């Protein structure tokens, strides 16, 4: 859900330079996730900081895998990480 929400507004997040404005964008992400009918009660309890940390961790893992692919010049046959394709698709938008 976090990947989808950030991907949906990726341009907005990338174009913002002011940290206060980025915080407002993250407020929108968090609000959308927490008010979604498909969010679990546990997900609804997460804070903006926890969502941002999770997003940073997801991006770091994605970039680590992309760097490994680039250094071996091979595309992965099937990457074991379940979120790789989701983030890869969002990064192409």
PyMOL Python script that loads the backbone (N, CA, C, O; Angstrom):
from pymol import cmd

cmd.read_pdbstr("""\
ATOM      1  N   UNK A   1       0.823  -1.190   0.000  1.00  0.00           N
ATOM      2  CA  UNK A   1       0.000   0.000   0.000  1.00  0.00           C
ATOM      3  C   UNK A   1       0.873   1.261   0.000  1.00  0.00           C
ATOM      4  O   UNK A   1       0.558   2.239  -0.678  1.00  0.00           O
ATOM      5  N   UNK A   2       1.967   1.231   0.762  1.00  0.00           N
ATOM      6  CA  UNK A   2       2.880   2.383   0.812  1.00  0.00           C
ATOM      7  C   UNK A   2       3.511   2.624  -0.555  1.00  0.00           C
ATOM      8  O   UNK A   2       3.607   3.767  -1.003  1.00  0.00           O
ATOM      9  N   UNK A   3       3.936   1.562  -1.213  1.00  0.00           N
ATOM     10  CA  UNK A   3       4.537   1.697  -2.546  1.00  0.00           C
ATOM     11  C   UNK A   3       3.531   2.307  -3.516  1.00  0.00           C
ATOM     12  O   UNK A   3       3.872   3.186  -4.307  1.00  0.00           O
ATOM     13  N   UNK A   4       2.319   1.843  -3.448  1.00  0.00           N
ATOM     14  CA  UNK A   4       1.273   2.366  -4.334  1.00  0.00           C
ATOM     15  C   UNK A   4       1.017   3.847  -4.063  1.00  0.00           C
ATOM     16  O   UNK A   4       0.930   4.649  -4.993  1.00  0.00           O
ATOM     17  N   UNK A   5       0.898   4.198  -2.804  1.00  0.00           N
ATOM     18  CA  UNK A   5       0.580   5.589  -2.439  1.00  0.00           C
ATOM     19  C   UNK A   5       1.707   6.536  -2.843  1.00  0.00           C
ATOM     20  O   UNK A   5       1.447   7.594  -3.414  1.00  0.00           O
ATOM     21  N   UNK A   6       2.940   6.171  -2.555  1.00  0.00           N
ATOM     22  CA  UNK A   6       4.069   7.028  -2.928  1.00  0.00           C
ATOM     23  C   UNK A   6       4.197   7.089  -4.444  1.00  0.00           C
ATOM     24  O   UNK A   6       4.457   8.153  -5.007  1.00  0.00           O
ATOM     25  N   UNK A   7       4.015   5.949  -5.106  1.00  0.00           N
ATOM     26  CA  UNK A   7       4.102   5.922  -6.564  1.00  0.00           C
ATOM     27  C   UNK A   7       3.059   6.783  -7.233  1.00  0.00           C
ATOM     28  O   UNK A   7       3.316   7.409  -8.262  1.00  0.00           O
ATOM     29  N   UNK A   8       1.883   6.812  -6.644  1.00  0.00           N
ATOM     30  CA  UNK A   8       0.780   7.612  -7.187  1.00  0.00           C
ATOM     31  C   UNK A   8       1.111   9.106  -7.164  1.00  0.00           C
ATOM     32  O   UNK A   8       0.659   9.860  -8.025  1.00  0.00           O
ATOM     33  N   UNK A   9       1.895   9.524  -6.184  1.00  0.00           N
ATOM     34  CA  UNK A   9       2.226  10.944  -6.015  1.00  0.00           C
ATOM     35  C   UNK A   9       3.733  11.193  -6.117  1.00  0.00           C
ATOM     36  O   UNK A   9       4.249  12.164  -5.564  1.00  0.00           O
ATOM     37  N   UNK A  10       4.418  10.322  -6.816  1.00  0.00           N
ATOM     38  CA  UNK A  10       5.878  10.393  -6.894  1.00  0.00           C
ATOM     39  C   UNK A  10       6.362  11.734  -7.438  1.00  0.00           C
ATOM     40  O   UNK A  10       7.319  12.306  -6.917  1.00  0.00           O
ATOM     41  N   UNK A  11       5.723  12.223  -8.456  1.00  0.00           N
ATOM     42  CA  UNK A  11       6.119  13.503  -9.042  1.00  0.00           C
ATOM     43  C   UNK A  11       6.009  14.634  -8.045  1.00  0.00           C
ATOM     44  O   UNK A  11       6.877  15.504  -7.984  1.00  0.00           O
ATOM     45  N   UNK A  12       4.946  14.623  -7.263  1.00  0.00           N
ATOM     46  CA  UNK A  12       4.742  15.658  -6.258  1.00  0.00           C
ATOM     47  C   UNK A  12       5.876  15.608  -5.226  1.00  0.00           C
ATOM     48  O   UNK A  12       6.400  16.649  -4.828  1.00  0.00           O
ATOM     49  N   UNK A  13       6.247  14.420  -4.803  1.00  0.00           N
ATOM     50  CA  UNK A  13       7.300  14.277  -3.796  1.00  0.00           C
ATOM     51  C   UNK A  13       8.659  14.671  -4.356  1.00  0.00           C
ATOM     52  O   UNK A  13       9.455  15.299  -3.657  1.00  0.00           O
ATOM     53  N   UNK A  14       8.934  14.314  -5.595  1.00  0.00           N
ATOM     54  CA  UNK A  14      10.233  14.613  -6.196  1.00  0.00           C
ATOM     55  C   UNK A  14      10.417  16.088  -6.502  1.00  0.00           C
ATOM     56  O   UNK A  14      11.543  16.584  -6.482  1.00  0.00           O
ATOM     57  N   UNK A  15       9.343  16.791  -6.784  1.00  0.00           N
ATOM     58  CA  UNK A  15       9.437  18.198  -7.159  1.00  0.00           C
ATOM     59  C   UNK A  15       9.523  19.147  -5.965  1.00  0.00           C
ATOM     60  O   UNK A  15       9.803  20.334  -6.133  1.00  0.00           O
ATOM     61  N   UNK A  16       9.285  18.633  -4.777  1.00  0.00           N
ATOM     62  CA  UNK A  16       9.286  19.470  -3.577  1.00  0.00           C
ATOM     63  C   UNK A  16      10.705  19.554  -3.016  1.00  0.00           C
ATOM     64  O   UNK A  16      11.360  18.533  -2.803  1.00  0.00           O
ATOM     65  N   UNK A  17      11.164  20.763  -2.784  1.00  0.00           N
ATOM     66  CA  UNK A  17      12.514  20.972  -2.232  1.00  0.00           C
ATOM     67  C   UNK A  17      12.473  21.353  -0.757  1.00  0.00           C
ATOM     68  O   UNK A  17      13.364  20.984   0.008  1.00  0.00           O
ATOM     69  N   UNK A  18      11.459  22.077  -0.367  1.00  0.00           N
ATOM     70  CA  UNK A  18      11.328  22.552   1.008  1.00  0.00           C
ATOM     71  C   UNK A  18      10.940  21.391   1.929  1.00  0.00           C
ATOM     72  O   UNK A  18       9.931  20.731   1.681  1.00  0.00           O
ATOM     73  N   UNK A  19      11.719  21.127   2.987  1.00  0.00           N
ATOM     74  CA  UNK A  19      11.410  20.023   3.900  1.00  0.00           C
ATOM     75  C   UNK A  19      10.024  20.127   4.538  1.00  0.00           C
ATOM     76  O   UNK A  19       9.383  19.109   4.798  1.00  0.00           O
ATOM     77  N   UNK A  20       9.566  21.340   4.787  1.00  0.00           N
ATOM     78  CA  UNK A  20       8.227  21.495   5.363  1.00  0.00           C
ATOM     79  C   UNK A  20       7.159  21.036   4.379  1.00  0.00           C
ATOM     80  O   UNK A  20       6.170  20.411   4.763  1.00  0.00           O
ATOM     81  N   UNK A  21       7.373  21.353   3.110  1.00  0.00           N
ATOM     82  CA  UNK A  21       6.414  20.929   2.086  1.00  0.00           C
ATOM     83  C   UNK A  21       6.461  19.406   1.917  1.00  0.00           C
ATOM     84  O   UNK A  21       5.424  18.771   1.728  1.00  0.00           O
ATOM     85  N   UNK A  22       7.667  18.818   1.986  1.00  0.00           N
ATOM     86  CA  UNK A  22       7.767  17.352   1.914  1.00  0.00           C
ATOM     87  C   UNK A  22       6.999  16.718   3.070  1.00  0.00           C
ATOM     88  O   UNK A  22       6.352  15.685   2.898  1.00  0.00           O
ATOM     89  N   UNK A  23       7.072  17.334   4.238  1.00  0.00           N
ATOM     90  CA  UNK A  23       6.309  16.830   5.377  1.00  0.00           C
ATOM     91  C   UNK A  23       4.821  16.868   5.104  1.00  0.00           C
ATOM     92  O   UNK A  23       4.094  15.955   5.495  1.00  0.00           O
ATOM     93  N   UNK A  24       4.359  17.913   4.440  1.00  0.00           N
ATOM     94  CA  UNK A  24       2.934  18.011   4.103  1.00  0.00           C
ATOM     95  C   UNK A  24       2.543  16.931   3.088  1.00  0.00           C
ATOM     96  O   UNK A  24       1.451  16.369   3.167  1.00  0.00           O
ATOM     97  N   UNK A  25       3.433  16.646   2.143  1.00  0.00           N
ATOM     98  CA  UNK A  25       3.164  15.576   1.172  1.00  0.00           C
ATOM     99  C   UNK A  25       3.065  14.236   1.904  1.00  0.00           C
ATOM    100  O   UNK A  25       2.169  13.438   1.630  1.00  0.00           O
ATOM    101  N   UNK A  26       3.983  13.998   2.828  1.00  0.00           N
ATOM    102  CA  UNK A  26       3.934  12.761   3.607  1.00  0.00           C
ATOM    103  C   UNK A  26       2.666  12.706   4.463  1.00  0.00           C
ATOM    104  O   UNK A  26       2.108  11.629   4.670  1.00  0.00           O
ATOM    105  N   UNK A  27       2.216  13.841   4.954  1.00  0.00           N
ATOM    106  CA  UNK A  27       0.957  13.872   5.703  1.00  0.00           C
ATOM    107  C   UNK A  27      -0.198  13.366   4.838  1.00  0.00           C
ATOM    108  O   UNK A  27      -1.077  12.652   5.319  1.00  0.00           O
ATOM    109  N   UNK A  28      -0.186  13.741   3.564  1.00  0.00           N
ATOM    110  CA  UNK A  28      -1.220  13.280   2.628  1.00  0.00           C
ATOM    111  C   UNK A  28      -1.118  11.765   2.455  1.00  0.00           C
ATOM    112  O   UNK A  28      -2.131  11.066   2.491  1.00  0.00           O
ATOM    113  N   UNK A  29       0.107  11.253   2.266  1.00  0.00           N
ATOM    114  CA  UNK A  29       0.294   9.802   2.107  1.00  0.00           C
ATOM    115  C   UNK A  29      -0.260   9.057   3.314  1.00  0.00           C
ATOM    116  O   UNK A  29      -1.028   8.105   3.178  1.00  0.00           O
ATOM    117  N   UNK A  30       0.143   9.506   4.489  1.00  0.00           N
ATOM    118  CA  UNK A  30      -0.250   8.844   5.724  1.00  0.00           C
ATOM    119  C   UNK A  30      -1.766   8.902   5.900  1.00  0.00           C
ATOM    120  O   UNK A  30      -2.391   7.904   6.259  1.00  0.00           O
ATOM    121  N   UNK A  31      -2.345  10.047   5.652  1.00  0.00           N
ATOM    122  CA  UNK A  31      -3.794  10.193   5.770  1.00  0.00           C
ATOM    123  C   UNK A  31      -4.513   9.251   4.804  1.00  0.00           C
ATOM    124  O   UNK A  31      -5.482   8.591   5.181  1.00  0.00           O
ATOM    125  N   UNK A  32      -4.043   9.190   3.571  1.00  0.00           N
ATOM    126  CA  UNK A  32      -4.665   8.308   2.575  1.00  0.00           C
ATOM    127  C   UNK A  32      -4.584   6.841   2.997  1.00  0.00           C
ATOM    128  O   UNK A  32      -5.547   6.091   2.841  1.00  0.00           O
ATOM    129  N   UNK A  33      -3.443   6.442   3.524  1.00  0.00           N
ATOM    130  CA  UNK A  33      -3.277   5.054   3.952  1.00  0.00           C
ATOM    131  C   UNK A  33      -4.138   4.769   5.172  1.00  0.00           C
ATOM    132  O   UNK A  33      -4.818   3.744   5.234  1.00  0.00           O
ATOM    133  N   UNK A  34      -4.110   5.670   6.135  1.00  0.00           N
ATOM    134  CA  UNK A  34      -4.833   5.429   7.379  1.00  0.00           C
ATOM    135  C   UNK A  34      -6.347   5.485   7.223  1.00  0.00           C
ATOM    136  O   UNK A  34      -7.069   4.873   8.009  1.00  0.00           O
ATOM    137  N   UNK A  35      -6.831   6.202   6.235  1.00  0.00           N
ATOM    138  CA  UNK A  35      -8.281   6.282   6.032  1.00  0.00           C
ATOM    139  C   UNK A  35      -8.789   5.312   4.969  1.00  0.00           C
ATOM    140  O   UNK A  35      -9.987   5.263   4.690  1.00  0.00           O
ATOM    141  N   UNK A  36      -7.893   4.557   4.389  1.00  0.00           N
ATOM    142  CA  UNK A  36      -8.285   3.600   3.362  1.00  0.00           C
ATOM    143  C   UNK A  36      -9.096   2.461   3.959  1.00  0.00           C
ATOM    144  O   UNK A  36      -8.826   2.009   5.072  1.00  0.00           O
ATOM    145  N   UNK A  37     -10.079   2.009   3.221  1.00  0.00           N
ATOM    146  CA  UNK A  37     -10.916   0.897   3.670  1.00  0.00           C
ATOM    147  C   UNK A  37     -10.142  -0.420   3.706  1.00  0.00           C
ATOM    148  O   UNK A  37     -10.527  -1.344   4.422  1.00  0.00           O
ATOM    149  N   UNK A  38      -9.051  -0.513   2.939  1.00  0.00           N
ATOM    150  CA  UNK A  38      -8.298  -1.769   2.884  1.00  0.00           C
ATOM    151  C   UNK A  38      -7.126  -1.807   3.863  1.00  0.00           C
ATOM    152  O   UNK A  38      -6.444  -2.826   3.963  1.00  0.00           O
ATOM    153  N   UNK A  39      -6.885  -0.726   4.577  1.00  0.00           N
ATOM    154  CA  UNK A  39      -5.808  -0.699   5.569  1.00  0.00           C
ATOM    155  C   UNK A  39      -6.183  -1.520   6.793  1.00  0.00           C
ATOM    156  O   UNK A  39      -7.316  -1.469   7.273  1.00  0.00           O
ATOM    157  N   UNK A  40      -5.232  -2.260   7.277  1.00  0.00           N
ATOM    158  CA  UNK A  40      -5.458  -3.009   8.507  1.00  0.00           C
ATOM    159  C   UNK A  40      -5.398  -2.055   9.699  1.00  0.00           C
ATOM    160  O   UNK A  40      -4.901  -0.934   9.586  1.00  0.00           O
ATOM    161  N   UNK A  41      -5.903  -2.510  10.829  1.00  0.00           N
ATOM    162  CA  UNK A  41      -5.869  -1.658  12.028  1.00  0.00           C
ATOM    163  C   UNK A  41      -4.425  -1.411  12.463  1.00  0.00           C
ATOM    164  O   UNK A  41      -4.118  -0.345  12.995  1.00  0.00           O
ATOM    165  N   UNK A  42      -3.555  -2.357  12.249  1.00  0.00           N
ATOM    166  CA  UNK A  42      -2.135  -2.182  12.595  1.00  0.00           C
ATOM    167  C   UNK A  42      -1.510  -1.111  11.701  1.00  0.00           C
ATOM    168  O   UNK A  42      -0.763  -0.257  12.180  1.00  0.00           O
ATOM    169  N   UNK A  43      -1.812  -1.155  10.418  1.00  0.00           N
ATOM    170  CA  UNK A  43      -1.272  -0.166   9.492  1.00  0.00           C
ATOM    171  C   UNK A  43      -1.762   1.230   9.837  1.00  0.00           C
ATOM    172  O   UNK A  43      -1.022   2.203   9.696  1.00  0.00           O
ATOM    173  N   UNK A  44      -2.985   1.330  10.281  1.00  0.00           N
ATOM    174  CA  UNK A  44      -3.559   2.624  10.625  1.00  0.00           C
ATOM    175  C   UNK A  44      -2.901   3.256  11.846  1.00  0.00           C
ATOM    176  O   UNK A  44      -3.015   4.462  12.062  1.00  0.00           O
ATOM    177  N   UNK A  45      -2.214   2.446  12.642  1.00  0.00           N
ATOM    178  CA  UNK A  45      -1.551   2.947  13.838  1.00  0.00           C
ATOM    179  C   UNK A  45      -0.139   3.483  13.571  1.00  0.00           C
ATOM    180  O   UNK A  45       0.450   4.127  14.440  1.00  0.00           O
ATOM    181  N   UNK A  46       0.399   3.228  12.397  1.00  0.00           N
ATOM    182  CA  UNK A  46       1.752   3.690  12.082  1.00  0.00           C
ATOM    183  C   UNK A  46       1.811   5.215  12.007  1.00  0.00           C
ATOM    184  O   UNK A  46       0.832   5.871  11.654  1.00  0.00           O
ATOM    185  N   UNK A  47       2.961   5.755  12.340  1.00  0.00           N
ATOM    186  CA  UNK A  47       3.173   7.202  12.289  1.00  0.00           C
ATOM    187  C   UNK A  47       3.804   7.592  10.962  1.00  0.00           C
ATOM    188  O   UNK A  47       4.265   6.748  10.194  1.00  0.00           O
ATOM    189  N   UNK A  48       3.811   8.884  10.719  1.00  0.00           N
ATOM    190  CA  UNK A  48       4.457   9.394   9.508  1.00  0.00           C
ATOM    191  C   UNK A  48       5.928   8.989   9.491  1.00  0.00           C
ATOM    192  O   UNK A  48       6.453   8.578   8.457  1.00  0.00           O
ATOM    193  N   UNK A  49       6.585   9.107  10.635  1.00  0.00           N
ATOM    194  CA  UNK A  49       8.003   8.752  10.727  1.00  0.00           C
ATOM    195  C   UNK A  49       8.227   7.280  10.386  1.00  0.00           C
ATOM    196  O   UNK A  49       9.178   6.944   9.679  1.00  0.00           O
ATOM    197  N   UNK A  50       7.365   6.410  10.880  1.00  0.00           N
ATOM    198  CA  UNK A  50       7.547   4.982  10.580  1.00  0.00           C
ATOM    199  C   UNK A  50       7.323   4.692   9.098  1.00  0.00           C
ATOM    200  O   UNK A  50       8.011   3.851   8.519  1.00  0.00           O
ATOM    201  N   UNK A  51       6.364   5.387   8.481  1.00  0.00           N
ATOM    202  CA  UNK A  51       6.156   5.220   7.037  1.00  0.00           C
ATOM    203  C   UNK A  51       7.365   5.730   6.249  1.00  0.00           C
ATOM    204  O   UNK A  51       7.803   5.088   5.293  1.00  0.00           O
ATOM    205  N   UNK A  52       7.898   6.874   6.648  1.00  0.00           N
ATOM    206  CA  UNK A  52       9.074   7.425   5.960  1.00  0.00           C
ATOM    207  C   UNK A  52      10.276   6.502   6.110  1.00  0.00           C
ATOM    208  O   UNK A  52      11.018   6.291   5.151  1.00  0.00           O
ATOM    209  N   UNK A  53      10.474   5.952   7.304  1.00  0.00           N
ATOM    210  CA  UNK A  53      11.585   5.025   7.520  1.00  0.00           C
ATOM    211  C   UNK A  53      11.408   3.757   6.695  1.00  0.00           C
ATOM    212  O   UNK A  53      12.370   3.244   6.124  1.00  0.00           O
ATOM    213  N   UNK A  54      10.197   3.258   6.635  1.00  0.00           N
ATOM    214  CA  UNK A  54       9.926   2.071   5.831  1.00  0.00           C
ATOM    215  C   UNK A  54      10.184   2.365   4.356  1.00  0.00           C
ATOM    216  O   UNK A  54      10.773   1.539   3.658  1.00  0.00           O
ATOM    217  N   UNK A  55       9.754   3.522   3.876  1.00  0.00           N
ATOM    218  CA  UNK A  55       9.980   3.891   2.479  1.00  0.00           C
ATOM    219  C   UNK A  55      11.476   4.000   2.189  1.00  0.00           C
ATOM    220  O   UNK A  55      11.943   3.510   1.162  1.00  0.00           O
ATOM    221  N   UNK A  56      12.222   4.633   3.077  1.00  0.00           N
ATOM    222  CA  UNK A  56      13.669   4.748   2.904  1.00  0.00           C
ATOM    223  C   UNK A  56      14.326   3.369   2.847  1.00  0.00           C
ATOM    224  O   UNK A  56      15.230   3.141   2.043  1.00  0.00           O
ATOM    225  N   UNK A  57      13.873   2.455   3.697  1.00  0.00           N
ATOM    226  CA  UNK A  57      14.422   1.092   3.705  1.00  0.00           C
ATOM    227  C   UNK A  57      14.077   0.353   2.417  1.00  0.00           C
ATOM    228  O   UNK A  57      14.915  -0.359   1.862  1.00  0.00           O
ATOM    229  N   UNK A  58      12.853   0.521   1.946  1.00  0.00           N
ATOM    230  CA  UNK A  58      12.459  -0.111   0.684  1.00  0.00           C
ATOM    231  C   UNK A  58      13.303   0.412  -0.481  1.00  0.00           C
ATOM    232  O   UNK A  58      13.780  -0.363  -1.309  1.00  0.00           O
ATOM    233  N   UNK A  59      13.479   1.731  -0.535  1.00  0.00           N
ATOM    234  CA  UNK A  59      14.287   2.322  -1.609  1.00  0.00           C
ATOM    235  C   UNK A  59      15.737   1.872  -1.540  1.00  0.00           C
ATOM    236  O   UNK A  59      16.355   1.604  -2.571  1.00  0.00           O
ATOM    237  N   UNK A  60      16.285   1.786  -0.328  1.00  0.00           N
ATOM    238  CA  UNK A  60      17.672   1.348  -0.176  1.00  0.00           C
ATOM    239  C   UNK A  60      17.844  -0.077  -0.698  1.00  0.00           C
ATOM    240  O   UNK A  60      18.794  -0.364  -1.426  1.00  0.00           O
ATOM    241  N   UNK A  61      16.936  -0.957  -0.332  1.00  0.00           N
ATOM    242  CA  UNK A  61      17.018  -2.340  -0.805  1.00  0.00           C
ATOM    243  C   UNK A  61      16.867  -2.394  -2.324  1.00  0.00           C
ATOM    244  O   UNK A  61      17.590  -3.130  -2.996  1.00  0.00           O
ATOM    245  N   UNK A  62      15.941  -1.626  -2.858  1.00  0.00           N
ATOM    246  CA  UNK A  62      15.746  -1.576  -4.311  1.00  0.00           C
ATOM    247  C   UNK A  62      17.023  -1.122  -5.008  1.00  0.00           C
ATOM    248  O   UNK A  62      17.455  -1.738  -5.983  1.00  0.00           O
ATOM    249  N   UNK A  63      17.630  -0.039  -4.508  1.00  0.00           N
ATOM    250  CA  UNK A  63      18.857   0.476  -5.127  1.00  0.00           C
ATOM    251  C   UNK A  63      20.014  -0.501  -4.978  1.00  0.00           C
ATOM    252  O   UNK A  63      20.841  -0.612  -5.883  1.00  0.00           O
ATOM    253  N   UNK A  64      20.090  -1.205  -3.865  1.00  0.00           N
ATOM    254  CA  UNK A  64      21.135  -2.220  -3.693  1.00  0.00           C
ATOM    255  C   UNK A  64      21.006  -3.315  -4.745  1.00  0.00           C
ATOM    256  O   UNK A  64      22.003  -3.748  -5.322  1.00  0.00           O
ATOM    257  N   UNK A  65      19.787  -3.758  -4.992  1.00  0.00           N
ATOM    258  CA  UNK A  65      19.548  -4.795  -5.996  1.00  0.00           C
ATOM    259  C   UNK A  65      19.862  -4.260  -7.384  1.00  0.00           C
ATOM    260  O   UNK A  65      20.507  -4.944  -8.179  1.00  0.00           O
ATOM    261  N   UNK A  66      19.408  -3.034  -7.689  1.00  0.00           N
ATOM    262  CA  UNK A  66      19.698  -2.439  -9.008  1.00  0.00           C
ATOM    263  C   UNK A  66      21.205  -2.286  -9.220  1.00  0.00           C
ATOM    264  O   UNK A  66      21.704  -2.534 -10.318  1.00  0.00           O
ATOM    265  N   UNK A  67      21.932  -1.878  -8.176  1.00  0.00           N
ATOM    266  CA  UNK A  67      23.383  -1.744  -8.286  1.00  0.00           C
ATOM    267  C   UNK A  67      24.037  -3.100  -8.548  1.00  0.00           C
ATOM    268  O   UNK A  67      24.962  -3.202  -9.354  1.00  0.00           O
ATOM    269  N   UNK A  68      23.555  -4.134  -7.869  1.00  0.00           N
ATOM    270  CA  UNK A  68      24.096  -5.479  -8.080  1.00  0.00           C
ATOM    271  C   UNK A  68      23.829  -5.933  -9.519  1.00  0.00           C
ATOM    272  O   UNK A  68      24.695  -6.534 -10.154  1.00  0.00           O
ATOM    273  N   UNK A  69      22.644  -5.647 -10.021  1.00  0.00           N
ATOM    274  CA  UNK A  69      22.308  -5.993 -11.407  1.00  0.00           C
ATOM    275  C   UNK A  69      23.238  -5.239 -12.358  1.00  0.00           C
ATOM    276  O   UNK A  69      23.752  -5.816 -13.316  1.00  0.00           O
ATOM    277  N   UNK A  70      23.452  -3.945 -12.091  1.00  0.00           N
ATOM    278  CA  UNK A  70      24.317  -3.133 -12.940  1.00  0.00           C
ATOM    279  C   UNK A  70      25.760  -3.592 -12.915  1.00  0.00           C
ATOM    280  O   UNK A  70      26.441  -3.534 -13.939  1.00  0.00           O
ATOM    281  N   UNK A  71      26.236  -4.042 -11.786  1.00  0.00           N
ATOM    282  CA  UNK A  71      27.631  -4.455 -11.686  1.00  0.00           C
ATOM    283  C   UNK A  71      27.877  -5.804 -12.339  1.00  0.00           C
ATOM    284  O   UNK A  71      29.003  -6.100 -12.739  1.00  0.00           O
ATOM    285  N   UNK A  72      26.833  -6.633 -12.454  1.00  0.00           N
ATOM    286  CA  UNK A  72      27.002  -7.936 -13.104  1.00  0.00           C
ATOM    287  C   UNK A  72      26.526  -7.903 -14.551  1.00  0.00           C
ATOM    288  O   UNK A  72      26.714  -8.870 -15.290  1.00  0.00           O
ATOM    289  N   UNK A  73      25.914  -6.805 -14.955  1.00  0.00           N
ATOM    290  CA  UNK A  73      25.380  -6.632 -16.310  1.00  0.00           C
ATOM    291  C   UNK A  73      24.369  -7.708 -16.676  1.00  0.00           C
ATOM    292  O   UNK A  73      24.196  -8.035 -17.850  1.00  0.00           O
ATOM    293  N   UNK A  74      23.717  -8.244 -15.689  1.00  0.00           N
ATOM    294  CA  UNK A  74      22.703  -9.270 -15.937  1.00  0.00           C
ATOM    295  C   UNK A  74      21.396  -8.844 -15.302  1.00  0.00           C
ATOM    296  O   UNK A  74      21.359  -8.330 -14.184  1.00  0.00           O
ATOM    297  N   UNK A  75      20.341  -9.068 -16.033  1.00  0.00           N
ATOM    298  CA  UNK A  75      19.012  -8.857 -15.453  1.00  0.00           C
ATOM    299  C   UNK A  75      18.700 -10.071 -14.590  1.00  0.00           C
ATOM    300  O   UNK A  75      19.051 -11.196 -14.945  1.00  0.00           O
ATOM    301  N   UNK A  76      18.057  -9.851 -13.481  1.00  0.00           N
ATOM    302  CA  UNK A  76      17.719 -11.016 -12.645  1.00  0.00           C
ATOM    303  C   UNK A  76      16.685 -11.882 -13.341  1.00  0.00           C
ATOM    304  O   UNK A  76      15.751 -11.373 -13.961  1.00  0.00           O
ATOM    305  N   UNK A  77      16.851 -13.166 -13.237  1.00  0.00           N
ATOM    306  CA  UNK A  77      15.868 -14.075 -13.825  1.00  0.00           C
ATOM    307  C   UNK A  77      14.534 -13.860 -13.119  1.00  0.00           C
ATOM    308  O   UNK A  77      13.517 -13.598 -13.761  1.00  0.00           O
ATOM    309  N   UNK A  78      14.547 -13.969 -11.833  1.00  0.00           N
ATOM    310  CA  UNK A  78      13.376 -13.634 -11.024  1.00  0.00           C
ATOM    311  C   UNK A  78      13.907 -13.210  -9.672  1.00  0.00           C
ATOM    312  O   UNK A  78      14.437 -14.021  -8.913  1.00  0.00           O
ATOM    313  N   UNK A  79      13.761 -11.955  -9.386  1.00  0.00           N
ATOM    314  CA  UNK A  79      14.267 -11.445  -8.130  1.00  0.00           C
ATOM    315  C   UNK A  79      13.438 -12.015  -6.987  1.00  0.00           C
ATOM    316  O   UNK A  79      12.215 -12.117  -7.080  1.00  0.00           O
ATOM    317  N   UNK A  80      14.115 -12.382  -5.918  1.00  0.00           N
ATOM    318  CA  UNK A  80      13.425 -12.982  -4.769  1.00  0.00           C
ATOM    319  C   UNK A  80      12.666 -11.961  -3.936  1.00  0.00           C
ATOM    320  O   UNK A  80      11.763 -12.327  -3.184  1.00  0.00           O
ATOM    321  N   UNK A  81      13.016 -10.707  -4.057  1.00  0.00           N
ATOM    322  CA  UNK A  81      12.369  -9.697  -3.224  1.00  0.00           C
ATOM    323  C   UNK A  81      11.008  -9.354  -3.807  1.00  0.00           C
ATOM    324  O   UNK A  81      10.903  -8.935  -4.960  1.00  0.00           O
ATOM    325  N   UNK A  82       9.978  -9.533  -3.009  1.00  0.00           N
ATOM    326  CA  UNK A  82       8.608  -9.404  -3.494  1.00  0.00           C
ATOM    327  C   UNK A  82       8.220  -8.002  -3.956  1.00  0.00           C
ATOM    328  O   UNK A  82       7.275  -7.855  -4.731  1.00  0.00           O
ATOM    329  N   UNK A  83       8.929  -6.968  -3.498  1.00  0.00           N
ATOM    330  CA  UNK A  83       8.551  -5.598  -3.842  1.00  0.00           C
ATOM    331  C   UNK A  83       9.374  -5.004  -4.982  1.00  0.00           C
ATOM    332  O   UNK A  83       9.120  -3.875  -5.403  1.00  0.00           O
ATOM    333  N   UNK A  84      10.354  -5.751  -5.484  1.00  0.00           N
ATOM    334  CA  UNK A  84      11.249  -5.210  -6.503  1.00  0.00           C
ATOM    335  C   UNK A  84      10.484  -4.718  -7.728  1.00  0.00           C
ATOM    336  O   UNK A  84      10.665  -3.577  -8.154  1.00  0.00           O
ATOM    337  N   UNK A  85       9.643  -5.554  -8.287  1.00  0.00           N
ATOM    338  CA  UNK A  85       8.923  -5.183  -9.519  1.00  0.00           C
ATOM    339  C   UNK A  85       7.979  -4.010  -9.293  1.00  0.00           C
ATOM    340  O   UNK A  85       7.827  -3.158 -10.169  1.00  0.00           O
ATOM    341  N   UNK A  86       7.342  -3.960  -8.122  1.00  0.00           N
ATOM    342  CA  UNK A  86       6.432  -2.834  -7.822  1.00  0.00           C
ATOM    343  C   UNK A  86       7.183  -1.511  -7.796  1.00  0.00           C
ATOM    344  O   UNK A  86       6.739  -0.524  -8.381  1.00  0.00           O
ATOM    345  N   UNK A  87       8.315  -1.499  -7.120  1.00  0.00           N
ATOM    346  CA  UNK A  87       9.091  -0.256  -7.039  1.00  0.00           C
ATOM    347  C   UNK A  87       9.725   0.063  -8.390  1.00  0.00           C
ATOM    348  O   UNK A  87       9.798   1.228  -8.782  1.00  0.00           O
ATOM    349  N   UNK A  88      10.178  -0.958  -9.097  1.00  0.00           N
ATOM    350  CA  UNK A  88      10.773  -0.745 -10.413  1.00  0.00           C
ATOM    351  C   UNK A  88       9.780  -0.125 -11.375  1.00  0.00           C
ATOM    352  O   UNK A  88      10.128   0.784 -12.130  1.00  0.00           O
ATOM    353  N   UNK A  89       8.558  -0.602 -11.355  1.00  0.00           N
ATOM    354  CA  UNK A  89       7.502  -0.038 -12.213  1.00  0.00           C
ATOM    355  C   UNK A  89       7.207   1.407 -11.835  1.00  0.00           C
ATOM    356  O   UNK A  89       7.031   2.246 -12.719  1.00  0.00           O
ATOM    357  N   UNK A  90       7.150   1.713 -10.564  1.00  0.00           N
ATOM    358  CA  UNK A  90       6.873   3.075 -10.101  1.00  0.00           C
ATOM    359  C   UNK A  90       8.009   4.011 -10.482  1.00  0.00           C
ATOM    360  O   UNK A  90       7.768   5.183 -10.772  1.00  0.00           O
ATOM    361  N   UNK A  91       9.233   3.519 -10.488  1.00  0.00           N
ATOM    362  CA  UNK A  91      10.371   4.380 -10.801  1.00  0.00           C
ATOM    363  C   UNK A  91      10.426   4.733 -12.283  1.00  0.00           C
ATOM    364  O   UNK A  91      11.124   5.673 -12.663  1.00  0.00           O
ATOM    365  N   UNK A  92       9.718   4.011 -13.110  1.00  0.00           N
ATOM    366  CA  UNK A  92       9.705   4.278 -14.555  1.00  0.00           C
ATOM    367  C   UNK A  92       8.651   5.304 -14.929  1.00  0.00           C
ATOM    368  O   UNK A  92       8.653   5.819 -16.047  1.00  0.00           O
ATOM    369  N   UNK A  93       7.757   5.602 -14.008  1.00  0.00           N
ATOM    370  CA  UNK A  93       6.662   6.552 -14.290  1.00  0.00           C
ATOM    371  C   UNK A  93       7.168   7.972 -14.369  1.00  0.00           C
ATOM    372  O   UNK A  93       6.385   8.894 -14.598  1.00  0.00           O
TER     373      UNK A  93
END
""", "prot")
cmd.dss("prot")
cmd.show_as("cartoon", "prot")
cmd.util.cbc("prot")
cmd.orient("prot")
